[in-house]
């Protein structure tokens, strides 16, 4: 009997199955420094202990997406090691801040299985929860993945597509950060003069800046999250795929778009929820990522007069600046579009 694992294939999953993922991860300031070096996020709350303490945090929290990537990385060996593609996300909520010194672990429940008509692959839907060392939930989300079958003749392990909410209700976002002293929120140090009331529904923002992706950067980032998906690392195997080269982890695009969005959304310091997201097309090293955002909705939060919520759509593109806001041509996406992300951010009032 072999002692190594080839990961789970589609027929290995079962509806209702709970998977406790390996390798808890204690987060450190080294993780924060490396994440900053890879993406360059500039949000003041996550960058400065002094700034964070002044407004009500005990110290600077970890970047929300760093938390997401680490929790996501825990799930890869069990859920998506044999994935053809990570297809999307829904109902993602960042429930409480995470700090250096916290230990993150994850579990997933299989809530959907659907074999594809070619019988070579199937769609696996899981609900994942990330928790701290004391059991406090920090992150919950649903994602669906196209996974290869080991044996095309194997019967489908289930036939169920779950119904998922189209968005997270704003009333659920109020506990995502502690009460803030907004009078101590220094707009000059934050790098932007714009608060909640300065944004309008329907407003579009070209974030202007582009970031070119290097092969070493995206592989370093993915290893930082202990994400073992072969398609990001193994050129020998990737050469046999339809692309003939390694794919950049989709979460890398999300972090790049988020960092780029600082120019125009500098006070949108906290991602409270991700309503849904689609990786529209793959990204490869050597390409330059741009982004633009649209304000889809605004919401006051029950019991909170310190922050409000903006619902944003951020669209990332490859090798195409966003002054003309490329998105869709009728039913089809513009060929340059990489990412279509719908999410809530908190911003001072």
Rosetta silent file (secondary structure, phi, psi, omega in degrees, C-alpha in Angstrom):
SEQUENCE: XXXXXXXXXXXXXXXXXXXXXXXXXXXXXXXXXXXXXXXXXXXXXXXXXXXXXXXXXXXXXXXXXXXXXXXXXXXXXXXXXXXXXXXXXXXXXXXXXXXXXXXXXXXXXXXXXXXXXXXXXXXXXXXXXXXXXXXXXXXXXXXXXXXXXXXXXXXXXXXXXXXXXXXXXXXXXXXXXXXXXXXXXXXXXXXXXXXXXXXXXXXXXXXXXXXXXXXXXXXXXXXXXXXXXXXXXXXXXXXXXXXXXXXXXXXXXXXXXXXXXXXXXXXXXXXXXXXXXXXXXXXXXXXXXXXXXXXXXXXXXXXXXXXXXXXXXXXXXXXXXXXXXXXXXXXXXXXXXXXXXXXXXXXXX
SCORE:     score description
SCORE:     0.000 S_00000001
   1 L     0.000  130.715  179.859    0.000    0.000    0.000 S_00000001
   2 L   -72.219  145.272  178.410    1.360    3.395   -0.988 S_00000001
   3 L   -96.628   -2.888  177.996    1.920    5.941    1.745 S_00000001
   4 L   -95.836  163.145 -178.529    1.541    8.921   -0.582 S_00000001
   5 L  -119.157  134.831  175.230   -1.711   10.580   -1.591 S_00000001
   6 L   -93.516    5.162 -177.866   -2.851   11.498   -5.069 S_00000001
   7 L    81.224  169.802 -179.799   -5.635   13.660   -3.621 S_00000001
   8 L   -84.402  136.380  171.287   -9.389   13.175   -3.978 S_00000001
   9 L  -100.073  171.693 -173.126  -11.003   12.670   -7.350 S_00000001
  10 H   -54.051  -42.927 -175.928  -14.649   13.432   -8.070 S_00000001
  11 H   -72.886   -5.866  179.176  -15.884    9.941   -7.218 S_00000001
  12 H   -85.128  -13.241 -177.206  -14.193   10.100   -3.790 S_00000001
  13 L   -87.510  156.085  176.899  -16.545   12.801   -2.478 S_00000001
  14 L  -137.902  139.695  175.780  -19.894   12.222   -0.733 S_00000001
  15 L   -58.459  134.346 -179.411  -22.738   14.632   -0.004 S_00000001
  16 L    85.355   -6.699 -179.543  -22.643   15.658    3.630 S_00000001
  17 L   -63.464  135.030  175.219  -19.024   14.596    4.008 S_00000001
  18 E  -109.245  129.008 -177.946  -17.024   16.678    6.509 S_00000001
  19 E  -116.533  121.644  175.127  -13.302   17.085    5.884 S_00000001
  20 E   -95.279  113.326 -170.567  -10.978   18.263    8.631 S_00000001
  21 L   -82.271  147.326 -176.200   -8.019   19.793    6.821 S_00000001
  22 L   -79.077  166.227  168.830   -4.426   19.262    7.887 S_00000001
  23 L    66.149   75.499  168.354   -1.707   21.655    9.023 S_00000001
  24 L   -56.220  149.998 -174.296   -2.932   24.440   11.325 S_00000001
  25 E  -130.084  117.367  174.525   -0.989   27.616   10.649 S_00000001
  26 E   -84.129  121.911 -176.110    0.181   30.153   13.236 S_00000001
  27 L   -83.235  146.744 -177.770    0.333   33.534   11.547 S_00000001
  28 L  -136.217  170.871  175.196    3.277   35.863   12.119 S_00000001
  29 H   -67.500  -21.133  173.618    4.493   39.307   11.130 S_00000001
  30 H   -63.991  -39.812  175.960    6.764   37.494    8.695 S_00000001
  31 H   -61.878  -42.028 -179.938    3.661   36.371    6.792 S_00000001
  32 H   -62.848  -45.303 -178.722    2.425   39.959    6.798 S_00000001
  33 H   -63.386  -42.076 -179.093    5.746   41.308    5.500 S_00000001
  34 H   -67.982  -41.134  177.632    5.942   38.725    2.732 S_00000001
  35 H   -60.645  -43.060  178.494    2.321   39.331    1.702 S_00000001
  36 H   -63.221  -40.290  178.972    3.012   43.072    1.572 S_00000001
  37 H   -65.821  -29.024 -177.829    6.137   42.471   -0.510 S_00000001
  38 H   -82.852  -33.367 -172.724    4.192   40.361   -2.988 S_00000001
  39 H  -120.713  -26.613  178.492    1.147   42.606   -3.462 S_00000001
  40 L    73.189   32.994  177.410    1.901   46.006   -1.944 S_00000001
  41 L   -63.587  144.599 -173.112   -1.441   46.670   -0.169 S_00000001
  42 L  -123.619   15.827 -179.142   -1.446   50.131    1.450 S_00000001
  43 L   -67.878  125.850 -168.893   -4.537   50.183    3.664 S_00000001
  44 H   -64.166  -36.451 -176.693   -3.475   51.988    6.832 S_00000001
  45 H   -59.840  -40.083 -178.918   -5.475   49.871    9.312 S_00000001
  46 H   -86.281   -9.603 -175.804   -3.591   46.711    8.290 S_00000001
  47 H   -97.686  -24.191 -169.432   -0.255   48.517    7.894 S_00000001
  48 L  -133.993  120.359  172.943    0.153   50.359   11.203 S_00000001
  49 H   -59.209  -42.784 -177.025   -0.312   49.230   14.790 S_00000001
  50 H   -62.561  -43.748  179.556   -0.427   52.890   15.852 S_00000001
  51 H   -64.787  -45.956 -178.244   -3.158   53.757   13.325 S_00000001
  52 H   -63.376  -43.316  179.558   -5.193   50.661   14.213 S_00000001
  53 H   -63.638  -38.194 -177.628   -4.936   51.279   17.983 S_00000001
  54 H   -61.296  -31.518 -176.385   -5.979   54.906   17.572 S_00000001
  55 H   -99.734   -5.022  173.584   -9.307   53.912   16.023 S_00000001
  56 L   129.297   -4.009  174.091  -10.128   50.956   18.294 S_00000001
  57 L   -84.213  154.218  173.538   -8.229   47.820   17.289 S_00000001
  58 L   -69.557  -28.560  175.156   -5.786   46.233   19.771 S_00000001
  59 L  -169.799  179.575 -177.430   -3.191   46.276   16.976 S_00000001
  60 L   -65.736  126.172  175.477   -3.112   46.017   13.198 S_00000001
  61 L   -76.407  162.656  174.411   -5.197   43.067   11.967 S_00000001
  62 L   -69.010  150.887  172.747   -4.017   40.793    9.175 S_00000001
  63 L   -55.753  134.984 -177.585   -5.131   41.640    5.659 S_00000001
  64 H   -56.953  -39.979 -176.939   -8.495   39.948    5.066 S_00000001
  65 H   -73.567  -28.240  172.964   -7.320   38.286    1.878 S_00000001
  66 H   -62.226  -43.080  176.444   -4.219   36.873    3.570 S_00000001
  67 H   -60.098  -46.802  179.110   -6.596   35.155    6.006 S_00000001
  68 H   -58.511  -47.795 -176.415   -8.700   33.890    3.104 S_00000001
  69 H   -62.341  -39.933 -178.960   -5.703   32.536    1.197 S_00000001
  70 H   -67.482  -43.548  176.901   -4.322   30.662    4.202 S_00000001
  71 H   -64.039  -44.874  177.766   -7.693   29.068    4.981 S_00000001
  72 H   -57.623  -44.512 -178.499   -8.194   28.292    1.288 S_00000001
  73 H   -59.295  -33.749  177.391   -4.727   26.737    1.106 S_00000001
  74 H   -58.800  -33.745 -171.612   -5.634   24.280    3.881 S_00000001
  75 H   -83.234  -18.463 -171.295   -8.439   22.920    1.683 S_00000001
  76 H   -60.035  -47.288 -177.486   -6.493   22.363   -1.542 S_00000001
  77 H   -59.977  -27.270 -177.170   -4.952   18.924   -0.803 S_00000001
  78 H   -96.593  -31.940 -172.110   -8.393   17.520    0.037 S_00000001
  79 H  -104.674  -43.876 -167.141  -10.731   19.427   -2.278 S_00000001
  80 L  -129.084   21.161  177.339   -8.944   20.732   -5.358 S_00000001
  81 L   -61.999  -32.648 -179.730   -5.627   18.939   -5.815 S_00000001
  82 L  -107.458   27.864 -178.548   -7.119   17.306   -8.914 S_00000001
  83 E   -76.536  144.978  168.537   -9.146   20.320  -10.003 S_00000001
  84 E   -83.207  -38.574 -179.745   -9.350   21.456  -13.602 S_00000001
  85 E  -160.825  144.876  168.382  -10.518   24.891  -12.445 S_00000001
  86 E   -88.062  118.718 -165.557  -11.731   26.747   -9.367 S_00000001
  87 E   -92.958  -34.424 -178.165  -15.031   28.116  -10.662 S_00000001
  88 E   178.636  175.469 -178.002  -16.392   30.547   -8.119 S_00000001
  89 E  -133.080  157.213  174.317  -17.242   31.688   -4.599 S_00000001
  90 E  -156.028  158.961  170.798  -20.403   32.681   -2.744 S_00000001
  91 E    51.139   41.914  179.556  -21.631   33.680    0.709 S_00000001
  92 E   -90.388  125.465  177.854  -18.158   34.531    2.020 S_00000001
  93 E  -126.734  131.611  171.716  -18.090   36.372    5.336 S_00000001
  94 E   -91.870  111.732 -163.358  -15.091   37.669    7.284 S_00000001
  95 L   -93.316  -29.678 -179.000  -16.425   37.252   10.797 S_00000001
  96 L  -159.664  151.241 -178.568  -13.771   38.636   13.148 S_00000001
  97 L   -65.103  151.212  175.381  -10.287   40.153   12.860 S_00000001
  98 L  -117.809  141.023 -177.186   -7.205   37.911   12.862 S_00000001
  99 L  -124.704  159.397  172.582   -3.891   39.018   14.364 S_00000001
 100 L   -55.374  134.560 -175.147   -0.295   37.840   14.264 S_00000001
 101 L   103.399  -20.467  175.511   -0.024   34.994   16.760 S_00000001
 102 L   -74.886  146.889  177.722   -3.427   33.512   15.896 S_00000001
 103 E  -108.480  127.391 -177.376   -3.495   29.944   14.580 S_00000001
 104 E  -105.826  137.790  171.878   -5.807   29.182   11.658 S_00000001
 105 E  -140.995  171.432 -171.388   -7.316   25.827   10.744 S_00000001
 106 E  -147.778  149.442  169.528  -10.167   24.779    8.462 S_00000001
 107 E  -132.472  154.328  177.854  -12.929   22.252    7.861 S_00000001
 108 E  -134.111  145.818  173.706  -15.144   21.782    4.801 S_00000001
 109 E  -115.502  132.575  177.033  -18.531   20.176    4.205 S_00000001
 110 E   -79.021  116.250 -176.956  -19.456   18.781    0.787 S_00000001
 111 E  -115.300   -3.202  178.888  -22.820   20.374   -0.062 S_00000001
 112 E  -157.358  141.049  175.670  -23.030   19.721   -3.809 S_00000001
 113 E  -143.348  131.919  178.940  -21.968   17.146   -6.414 S_00000001
 114 E  -150.463  114.607  178.621  -22.809   17.154  -10.125 S_00000001
 115 E   -72.353  140.046  175.767  -21.117   15.034  -12.783 S_00000001
 116 L   -79.244  158.495 -173.939  -20.424   16.781  -16.087 S_00000001
 117 L   -64.447  -24.149  179.570  -21.847   15.372  -19.300 S_00000001
 118 L   -76.610  -10.316  179.236  -18.413   14.317  -20.560 S_00000001
 119 L    63.593    8.644  177.265  -18.130   11.994  -17.517 S_00000001
 120 L   -94.098  -20.711 -175.502  -14.485   13.010  -17.189 S_00000001
 121 E  -143.710  169.231  173.601  -15.087   15.638  -14.505 S_00000001
 122 E  -150.629  164.076  179.388  -17.643   16.808  -11.977 S_00000001
 123 E   -98.989  123.897  177.152  -18.473   19.892   -9.945 S_00000001
 124 E  -109.946  126.097  177.245  -17.800   19.689   -6.204 S_00000001
 125 E  -112.638  129.542 -179.215  -19.307   22.394   -3.973 S_00000001
 126 E  -129.315  149.746  169.752  -18.017   22.813   -0.419 S_00000001
 127 E  -107.420  120.374 -174.895  -18.739   25.093    2.499 S_00000001
 128 E  -111.447  140.956  175.248  -15.504   25.924    4.324 S_00000001
 129 E  -124.952  128.303  172.755  -15.041   27.406    7.781 S_00000001
 130 E  -102.773  136.548 -177.248  -11.789   28.858    9.070 S_00000001
 131 E  -131.260  157.195  171.564  -11.333   29.116   12.839 S_00000001
 132 L   -82.159  177.534 -177.708   -8.839   30.466   15.371 S_00000001
 133 L   -61.103  -25.662 -179.635   -7.122   28.365   18.007 S_00000001
 134 L   -94.093    7.154  179.133  -10.012   28.911   20.459 S_00000001
 135 L    90.464   -4.193  178.778  -12.617   27.759   17.942 S_00000001
 136 L   -65.976  126.742  178.643  -13.803   31.255   17.035 S_00000001
 137 E   -72.733  131.749  179.272  -14.924   31.316   13.407 S_00000001
 138 E  -111.025  -21.846 -173.521  -13.049   33.927   11.372 S_00000001
 139 E  -157.355  136.071  171.319  -14.190   33.091    7.840 S_00000001
 140 E  -135.327  142.045  177.445  -16.940   31.104    6.116 S_00000001
 141 E  -162.230  162.315  173.166  -17.481   30.666    2.391 S_00000001
 142 E  -113.812  138.791  170.864  -18.797   28.391   -0.345 S_00000001
 143 E  -139.800  156.801  177.076  -16.809   27.520   -3.428 S_00000001
 144 E  -128.958  141.902 -168.044  -17.309   25.175   -6.353 S_00000001
 145 E  -135.682  139.605  172.049  -14.586   23.376   -8.241 S_00000001
 146 E   -89.788  119.201 -173.086  -14.388   21.252  -11.380 S_00000001
 147 E  -119.156  139.329  178.300  -12.557   18.066  -10.354 S_00000001
 148 E   -67.846  153.291  168.501  -11.252   15.231  -12.523 S_00000001
 149 L   -92.136  146.614  173.903  -12.532   11.685  -12.221 S_00000001
 150 L   -73.552  -40.210 -176.712  -10.047    8.938  -11.592 S_00000001
 151 L  -132.397  114.996 -177.601  -12.159    6.493  -13.631 S_00000001
 152 L   -59.696  -26.126 -178.025  -14.575    7.802  -16.259 S_00000001
 153 L   -83.521   -9.036 -178.044  -16.738    4.688  -15.800 S_00000001
 154 L   -66.427  140.148  178.416  -17.172    5.237  -12.053 S_00000001
 155 L   -66.337  150.861  178.118  -20.726    6.149  -11.020 S_00000001
 156 L   -64.990  136.959 -178.278  -21.386    9.710   -9.912 S_00000001
 157 L   -77.853   -4.495  179.925  -21.188   10.013   -6.117 S_00000001
 158 L   176.359  167.105 -179.960  -24.192   12.336   -6.010 S_00000001
 159 L  -145.383   82.783 -178.030  -26.437   14.637   -8.031 S_00000001
 160 E  -151.995  126.803  174.051  -27.231   17.827   -6.183 S_00000001
 161 L  -111.039  112.938 -175.611  -26.615   21.496   -6.969 S_00000001
 162 L   -70.836  149.584  172.559  -27.204   23.609   -3.837 S_00000001
 163 L   -85.301  128.363 -175.858  -29.143   26.851   -3.915 S_00000001
 164 L  -120.046  147.732  176.983  -26.907   29.668   -2.772 S_00000001
 165 L   -65.203  146.944 -179.736  -27.704   33.253   -1.794 S_00000001
 166 L   -79.243  -20.495  176.910  -26.905   35.815   -4.466 S_00000001
 167 L  -159.514  160.686  175.021  -25.445   38.198   -1.872 S_00000001
 168 L   -86.253  128.984 -178.959  -24.720   38.563    1.829 S_00000001
 169 L   -67.593  136.753 -175.556  -27.270   40.819    3.508 S_00000001
 170 H   -59.707  -30.314 -178.293  -25.732   44.037    4.786 S_00000001
 171 H   -62.848  -16.686 -178.392  -27.374   43.602    8.213 S_00000001
 172 H   -89.193   -0.052 -171.123  -25.016   40.654    8.809 S_00000001
 173 L   -94.884   -6.309 -168.751  -21.847   42.732    8.402 S_00000001
 174 L   -66.951  -21.739 -178.446  -21.931   44.761   11.619 S_00000001
 175 L   -95.158    7.880 -173.325  -19.696   42.458   13.694 S_00000001
 176 L   -72.291  -19.825  175.691  -16.910   42.284   11.124 S_00000001
 177 L  -145.313  158.733 -179.989  -14.796   44.909   12.923 S_00000001
 178 L   -68.727  163.413  173.162  -14.774   46.431   16.432 S_00000001
 179 L   -57.179  137.419 -173.413  -16.476   49.764   17.172 S_00000001
 180 L  -114.191  146.793  170.977  -14.251   52.505   15.793 S_00000001
 181 L   -90.901   91.289 -173.758  -13.351   55.987   16.930 S_00000001
 182 H   -71.772  -18.533  175.971  -13.765   57.637   13.547 S_00000001
 183 H   -66.426  -24.940  178.753  -12.701   61.026   14.930 S_00000001
 184 H   -90.833   -0.670 -179.944   -9.242   59.488   15.330 S_00000001
 185 L   -77.902  107.761 -173.596   -9.267   58.150   11.767 S_00000001
 186 L   -85.957  105.968 -176.227   -6.591   60.299   10.112 S_00000001
 187 H   -64.647  -33.605  178.931   -7.513   60.761    6.455 S_00000001
 188 H   -65.601  -46.852  178.569   -4.089   62.146    5.566 S_00000001
 189 H   -66.997  -30.381  179.503   -2.297   59.125    7.009 S_00000001
 190 H   -72.705  -22.986  175.605   -4.866   56.833    5.388 S_00000001
 191 L    90.071   10.745  179.491   -4.038   58.338    1.999 S_00000001
 192 L  -152.748  138.432  178.815   -7.561   59.206    0.874 S_00000001
 193 L   -88.739    0.002 -167.912  -10.033   62.012    1.729 S_00000001
 194 L   -98.508  126.046  178.049  -13.131   60.004    0.768 S_00000001
 195 L  -107.121 -173.176 -177.394  -15.557   58.555    3.299 S_00000001
 196 H   -51.630  -45.807 -175.440  -18.829   56.611    2.997 S_00000001
 197 H   -71.561   -9.627 -177.725  -20.866   59.673    2.008 S_00000001
 198 H   -89.034   -2.529 -179.559  -18.534   60.562   -0.849 S_00000001
 199 L  -108.329  143.759 -178.528  -19.442   57.518   -2.961 S_00000001
 200 L  -119.552  143.677  175.978  -22.556   57.231   -5.130 S_00000001
 201 L   -60.184  132.857 -177.985  -24.391   54.152   -6.378 S_00000001
 202 L    92.831  -11.849  179.318  -23.437   53.582  -10.016 S_00000001
 203 L   -66.034  137.073  177.204  -20.119   55.415   -9.688 S_00000001
 204 E  -115.687  139.403 -176.149  -17.245   53.787  -11.568 S_00000001
 205 E  -126.387  118.377  171.345  -13.604   54.164  -10.575 S_00000001
 206 E   -83.985  117.924 -175.900  -10.648   53.403  -12.817 S_00000001
 207 L   -80.045   -2.098  165.645   -7.890   52.421  -10.409 S_00000001
 208 L    71.477  -52.956 -169.182   -5.318   53.451  -13.026 S_00000001
 209 L   -76.740  149.981  173.913   -2.320   51.422  -11.864 S_00000001
 210 L  -121.590  150.406  177.150   -1.136   48.164  -13.388 S_00000001
 211 E  -129.999  123.073  177.650    0.988   45.384  -11.896 S_00000001
 212 E   -84.909  135.277 -175.817    2.917   42.915  -14.040 S_00000001
 213 L   -94.745  129.490  176.193    2.997   39.384  -12.660 S_00000001
 214 L  -102.385  150.928 -177.864    6.276   37.487  -12.502 S_00000001
 215 H   -57.976  -46.068 -176.529    6.518   33.686  -12.372 S_00000001
 216 H   -64.825  -34.952 -177.225    8.510   33.656   -9.136 S_00000001
 217 H   -64.821  -49.178 -175.048    6.095   36.016   -7.384 S_00000001
 218 H   -71.061  -30.014  176.470    2.943   34.000   -7.888 S_00000001
 219 H   -72.433  -37.223  175.006    4.689   30.752   -6.970 S_00000001
 220 H   -62.982  -44.477  179.655    6.094   32.326   -3.801 S_00000001
 221 H   -60.000  -46.470 -177.011    2.637   33.636   -2.895 S_00000001
 222 H   -66.167  -36.784  175.385    0.986   30.275   -3.430 S_00000001
 223 H   -67.320  -33.501  176.717    3.629   28.519   -1.325 S_00000001
 224 H   -56.053  -35.951 -179.042    3.063   31.133    1.400 S_00000001
 225 L   -88.635    1.168 -176.761   -0.506   29.808    1.658 S_00000001
 226 L    57.071   35.980  176.739    0.655   26.151    1.539 S_00000001
 227 L   -85.712  116.261 -170.915   -1.515   25.729   -1.533 S_00000001
 228 L   -98.327   12.050 -177.567   -0.327   22.499   -3.169 S_00000001
 229 L   -58.622  122.814 -172.969   -2.238   22.670   -6.460 S_00000001
 230 H   -62.563  -31.300 -173.611    0.132   21.232   -9.068 S_00000001
 231 H   -63.384  -17.377  179.671   -1.016   23.499  -11.874 S_00000001
 232 H   -90.527  -16.801 -171.149    0.719   26.444  -10.172 S_00000001
 233 L  -121.712  -34.999 -164.895    4.093   24.758   -9.658 S_00000001
 234 L   -98.415   92.910 -179.095    4.672   21.746  -11.860 S_00000001
 235 H   -67.380  -29.591  178.314    5.648   22.800  -15.380 S_00000001
 236 H   -59.239  -46.697  178.160    6.341   19.187  -16.328 S_00000001
 237 H   -74.407  -40.409 -177.214    2.684   18.319  -15.748 S_00000001
 238 H   -62.805  -28.265  179.266    1.368   21.682  -16.927 S_00000001
 239 L   -62.271  -22.283 -179.846    3.092   21.190  -20.271 S_00000001
 240 L   -88.337   -5.993 -177.913    0.631   18.383  -20.955 S_00000001
 241 L   -82.820  174.302 -178.081   -2.392   20.633  -20.312 S_00000001
 242 L   -68.633  -21.280  178.706   -4.316   22.630  -22.898 S_00000001
 243 L   -89.503  -26.565  178.089   -2.463   25.790  -21.849 S_00000001
 244 L    76.230    8.456  179.718    1.000   24.217  -21.870 S_00000001
 245 L  -156.243  168.101 -179.278    2.158   26.280  -18.903 S_00000001
 246 L   -67.567  141.009  175.116    1.496   26.947  -15.235 S_00000001
 247 L   -91.642  147.165  173.737   -1.626   28.887  -14.301 S_00000001
 248 L   -83.351  131.396  178.753   -1.527   31.691  -11.767 S_00000001
 249 L   -51.377  130.509 -176.879   -3.670   30.981   -8.714 S_00000001
 250 H   -58.297  -33.803  178.086   -6.962   32.853   -9.056 S_00000001
 251 H   -63.912  -25.933  176.416   -6.642   34.262   -5.554 S_00000001
 252 H   -62.230  -38.945  178.540   -3.438   35.975   -6.667 S_00000001
 253 H   -66.111  -40.679  178.963   -5.543   38.018   -9.089 S_00000001
 254 H   -60.684  -45.128 -179.766   -7.980   38.930   -6.300 S_00000001
 255 H   -65.661  -38.264  176.787   -5.134   40.208   -4.104 S_00000001
 256 H   -63.810  -45.770 -179.928   -3.630   42.194   -6.966 S_00000001
 257 H   -62.362  -40.592  178.666   -6.984   43.782   -7.804 S_00000001
 258 H   -63.061  -44.686  178.711   -7.558   44.610   -4.144 S_00000001
 259 H   -63.502  -42.217  179.359   -4.120   46.241   -3.833 S_00000001
 260 H   -63.783  -33.216 -175.288   -4.653   48.209   -7.038 S_00000001
 261 L   -68.121  -12.341  176.757   -8.077   49.388   -5.797 S_00000001
 262 H   -52.639  -37.291  179.796   -6.420   51.453   -3.050 S_00000001
 263 H   -76.519   88.651 -177.028   -6.140   54.229   -5.644 S_00000001
 264 H   125.233  -23.413 -179.584   -9.750   55.386   -5.396 S_00000001
 265 H  -134.077   40.754 -171.583  -10.867   53.263   -2.426 S_00000001
 266 L   -63.844  -22.606  178.961   -8.116   54.007    0.089 S_00000001
 267 L  -100.425    3.389  175.119  -10.458   54.088    3.099 S_00000001
 268 L   -80.997   70.625 -162.489  -12.319   50.892    2.196 S_00000001
 269 L   -77.853  -16.600 -172.558  -10.118   49.225    4.783 S_00000001
 270 E  -135.926  126.907  169.980  -11.997   46.010    5.464 S_00000001
 271 E   -82.597  116.480 -179.237  -13.571   43.356    3.239 S_00000001
 272 E   -90.595  -32.364 -177.967  -16.633   42.255    5.193 S_00000001
 273 E  -161.292  152.189  169.796  -18.057   39.757    2.697 S_00000001
 274 E  -115.777  115.626 -176.791  -17.679   38.429   -0.831 S_00000001
 275 E   -73.624  -36.821  179.882  -21.072   37.898   -2.446 S_00000001
 276 E  -177.298  158.964  179.711  -19.752   36.044   -5.444 S_00000001
 277 E  -157.046  149.116  178.331  -16.834   35.880   -7.778 S_00000001
 278 E  -135.611  127.824  169.941  -15.897   34.425  -11.107 S_00000001
 279 E   -84.476  100.720 -169.493  -12.464   33.746  -12.540 S_00000001
 280 L   -72.878  -39.936 -179.670  -13.416   34.604  -16.102 S_00000001
 281 L  -150.352  159.918 -177.132  -10.162   33.642  -17.807 S_00000001
 282 L   -76.684  156.539  175.319   -6.707   32.404  -16.774 S_00000001
 283 L  -116.962  142.811  179.166   -3.719   34.612  -16.061 S_00000001
 284 L  -125.291  154.611  178.347   -0.142   33.804  -16.982 S_00000001
 285 L   -57.188  146.003 -178.843    3.174   35.282  -15.894 S_00000001
 286 L    96.414  -14.087  178.557    4.323   38.279  -17.892 S_00000001
 287 L   -88.151  156.688  179.862    0.854   39.792  -18.148 S_00000001
 288 E  -109.294  130.301 -177.559   -0.126   43.096  -16.508 S_00000001
 289 E   -98.406  130.622  173.004   -3.198   43.310  -14.283 S_00000001
 290 E  -121.024  169.825 -179.593   -5.418   46.420  -14.172 S_00000001
 291 E  -156.499  152.444  169.859   -8.711   46.947  -12.338 S_00000001
 292 E  -139.327  159.249 -179.126  -11.788   49.122  -12.049 S_00000001
 293 E  -132.462  151.291  174.343  -14.678   49.151   -9.564 S_00000001
 294 E  -124.286  137.756  174.739  -18.356   50.078   -9.583 S_00000001
 295 E   -82.410  111.383 -177.959  -20.435   50.987   -6.511 S_00000001
 296 E   -86.939  -33.392 -177.492  -23.399   48.613   -6.671 S_00000001
 297 E  -161.634  160.938  173.929  -25.060   49.565   -3.386 S_00000001
 298 E  -130.147  145.601  179.458  -24.588   51.468   -0.124 S_00000001
 299 E  -148.550  132.884  165.218  -25.895   50.450    3.273 S_00000001
 300 E   -75.285  154.504 -176.790  -25.895   51.783    6.788 S_00000001
 301 E  -109.844  134.461 -179.277  -25.325   49.050    9.361 S_00000001
 302 L   -55.672  128.435  177.204  -27.690   48.433   12.273 S_00000001
 303 L    75.703    7.339 -178.728  -26.246   49.822   15.476 S_00000001
 304 E  -123.996  120.010  173.428  -23.189   51.305   13.756 S_00000001
 305 E  -110.649    6.771 -177.563  -22.680   55.029   13.210 S_00000001
 306 E   -96.098  -34.103 -178.225  -18.921   54.686   12.691 S_00000001
 307 E  -134.414  153.964  170.704  -18.771   52.733    9.419 S_00000001
 308 E  -122.984  172.257 -177.709  -20.980   52.064    6.426 S_00000001
 309 E  -115.950  132.692  170.996  -20.889   49.345    3.797 S_00000001
 310 E  -108.512  129.835  171.580  -20.237   49.734    0.088 S_00000001
 311 E   -93.794  120.356 -173.440  -21.140   46.886   -2.235 S_00000001
 312 E  -117.064  147.340  161.658  -18.559   46.880   -5.014 S_00000001
 313 E  -109.353  121.582  173.565  -17.963   45.100   -8.272 S_00000001
 314 E  -112.529  127.725 -179.731  -14.263   44.972   -9.059 S_00000001
 315 E  -113.311  123.683  176.853  -13.243   43.818  -12.514 S_00000001
 316 E  -104.365  144.602 -177.877   -9.622   42.867  -13.189 S_00000001
 317 E  -127.835  162.050  178.438   -8.188   42.742  -16.688 S_00000001
 318 E  -112.440  121.841  176.550   -5.091   41.390  -18.403 S_00000001
 319 L    54.749   34.729  176.379   -2.941   43.712  -20.504 S_00000001
 320 L  -148.263  110.089  173.524   -5.757   46.249  -20.849 S_00000001
 321 L   -58.776  159.503 -166.815   -6.008   49.524  -18.886 S_00000001
 322 L  -110.381   24.575 -179.611   -9.502   50.234  -17.596 S_00000001
 323 L   -61.582  -27.409  178.187  -10.254   53.826  -18.644 S_00000001
 324 L  -101.245   12.997  175.020  -13.156   52.488  -20.765 S_00000001
 325 L    50.245   60.780 -179.645  -14.290   50.082  -17.995 S_00000001
 326 L   -62.275  134.343 -179.569  -14.124   46.806  -19.960 S_00000001
 327 L  -147.674  -87.219 -178.566  -16.683   44.298  -18.699 S_00000001
 328 E  -126.917  148.192  170.069  -19.149   42.544  -20.988 S_00000001
 329 E  -111.448   92.804 -172.348  -20.073   42.716  -24.661 S_00000001
 330 L    69.539 -123.894 -179.616  -23.677   41.564  -24.490 S_00000001
 331 L   -84.545  -19.537 -174.147  -23.653   38.147  -22.820 S_00000001
 332 E   -98.016  145.608  175.120  -19.935   37.587  -23.259 S_00000001
 333 E   -71.973  149.352  167.910  -17.130   39.087  -21.218 S_00000001
 334 L   -54.547  137.824 -176.733  -14.577   41.350  -22.841 S_00000001
 335 L   -58.600  -20.263 -178.710  -11.652   39.055  -23.753 S_00000001
 336 L   -82.108  -14.442 -172.727   -9.342   40.994  -21.404 S_00000001
 337 E   -71.652  129.857  176.872  -11.415   40.331  -18.270 S_00000001
 338 E  -101.308  -40.697 -168.364   -9.802   38.033  -15.689 S_00000001
 339 E  -141.481  138.165  173.637  -11.970   38.490  -12.616 S_00000001
 340 E  -127.989  104.486 -171.119  -15.491   39.652  -11.803 S_00000001
 341 E  -120.104  128.861 -179.986  -15.800   40.084   -8.025 S_00000001
 342 E  -113.803  119.835 -172.465  -18.867   41.267   -6.068 S_00000001
 343 E  -154.879  162.054  175.803  -18.128   42.153   -2.431 S_00000001
 344 E  -104.005  136.873  172.247  -18.890   44.370    0.566 S_00000001
 345 E  -122.677  152.016  172.606  -16.316   46.690    2.148 S_00000001
 346 E   -99.572  142.630 -175.801  -16.546   48.757    5.322 S_00000001
 347 E  -146.082  141.428 -178.242  -15.556   52.417    5.157 S_00000001
 348 E   -59.581  145.291  175.976  -15.613   55.211    7.768 S_00000001
 349 L   -94.888    0.000    0.000  -18.654   57.483    7.859 S_00000001
